[in-house]
């Protein structure tokens, strides 16, 4: 009747509309779960986006990434329109490793025939390197006032301090000198005049690894600042603006100079705009904007406007995916700088991983987070070892590690708290079970029940899902013709199906078609529940089963045998019949435990029968199994000695999943709907109090099930 009223009011699709809104981003069904448990639900990102701790964390991410992106752009403009380094008056190229592997005192010369700096003109001392800039600074074709070689160093000096945007060198001019070419060198600068003296201060350094260098050193009476190496990357601009760190991150990577003698090689510090923007700016902005939109979606998740906002997990996936795509563009445009390409290709792998994992969010989200963390830590550890010969840790990986460790710890704490909430109830249930097992008659009855269950041949491992009827029009021609001939008498009763060209076979579930509609599921359950209630009364009467009745204010609970009260309308009205599962709880289970699959909801229509002893309970089980009106699909014998009581915190019963298959059920289309019937002993039923149920709900929410 209720469903018919909803249909006449245009609300027949209300449940599916509600469920669709949840899948799109509404956080209904997860609001009562603990913070750690939501990450093991079907929609962990969606659920987390509505929690204030996660919103605060995302807001910090938004602030950092957007500020980093904006400040990176400002830093680029600042460095692009000004000199890179300086001004300095003296510059020195020091060879630390040669092509033939010589280091330290084994290096007797810098291995180059010329060395100089590139100024704002983009020119060497006699050649324009950047033609579009050279005509603005023709007067600045800087030629060193002084230059000389000493030990492994090539030193140049100017009359006044000069700014630099890079440097150049020429390989040695004499033939056979290829082995002495520098494979790694350091460029130093100072404003203090070096005191060469007898030249001993300029001898090559020994006893140090070629890749180990301080940012400043003392050499020939002057303090020199390190300003260059053969290869470099760029520091996070947000650091270079707020801390005293250079924009250029000098690397300990080798350079392979050409074998051609006297060949000019240039090293320009300023990056091309695409090299910098596509890796150091745009990815920050993409992730920051997606995190901002996720926060907005979370804040308004339970408001009507939520249906116009994208799902949080898709928003984050788009942000990470866009960041990865931007990184790929940077790698393509920077193909002529191999070490930057390698960094971008490897460092962007965690971005792609997280983008994919955000799309396919689910209960295993924590594994995706661990994958992201381990990838980031491993990749950056390897990159750091390659670039600097030392292992380092990326901040992103550290944050991921904190979450990867913290969430499981929080989850275990939630499980411990849930068990603590139910510990007293579990002790009472286990005490009842020990009492039952201490009695020989009780043990005999339990063993008899176990044998009966074994004879039935069903257990809790049996596959059980809500399925649709099999459609004859989808069968092969021969089977279709036979099925339609058998179903022909029913066509007059179902003209709509005939008009639609559909022929459903009563009582035949389609194993390939599970129920996906909550409306359909509850419509079936409403009809099946009416039929189930009548069968439960029959079973209770035949097996001396009892139901809970109104205790009329007296302490404790009251139970009455159905055969004693069935003819008394007043007592029948006091029976507490089990209600159908609430819509909200059904959505909770779909999100928390059932991976968004309505076909796994097997207890929307449910009922229970209570017995004074095991004999009556076992008799009822036999009556149900042999009842031609029903078909038992699955049987869980929690009254077995082999059952692990930890699964239900000590509570025990016999749980039956069955279908009503009589003509009435077939006539209303409910013969495939699976219901649940619990058979339990009076002692266990007496412990199921309202207060106990409240504790169970609290524990259930704590562990997020």
Buried (B, 14 or more C-beta within 10 A) or exposed (E): EEBEEBEEEEEBBBBBEBBEBBBBBBBBBBBBBBBBBBBBBBBBBBBBBBBEEBBEBBBEBBEBBBBBBBBBBEBBEBBEEEBBBBBBBBBBBBBBBBBEEBBBEEBBBBBBBBBBBBBBBBBBBEEBBBEEBBEEBEEBBBEBEEBEBBBBBBBBBBEEEBBBBBBBBBBBEEEEBBEBBBBBBBBBBBEBEBEBEEEEBBBBBEEEEBBEBEEEBEBBEBEBBBBBBBBBBBBBBBBBBEEEEBBBBBBBBBBEBEEEBEBBBBBBBBBBEEBBBBBBBBBBBBBBBBBBBBBBBBBBBEEEEBEEBBBBBBBBBBBBBBBBBBBBBBBEBBEEBEBBBBBBBBBBBBBBBBBBBBBEBBBEBBEBBBBBBBBBBBBBBEBBEBBBBEEEEBEBBEBBBEBBEEBBEBBEEBBEBBBEBBBEBBEBBBEBBEEBEEEEEBBEBBEEBBEBBEEBEBEBEEEBBBBBBBBBEEBEEEEBEEBBEEBEEBEEEBEEBEEEEBBBBBEBBBEEBBBBBBBBBBBBBBBBBBBBEEBBBBBBBBBBBBBBBBEEEEEEBBBBBBBEBBEEEEBBEBBBEBEBBEBEBBBBBBBBBBEBBBBBBBBBBBBBBBBBBBBBBBBBBBBBBEBEBBBBBBBBBBBBEEBEBEEBBBBBBBBBBBBBBBEBBBEBBBBBBBBBBBBBBBBBBBBBEEEBEEBBEBBBBBBBB
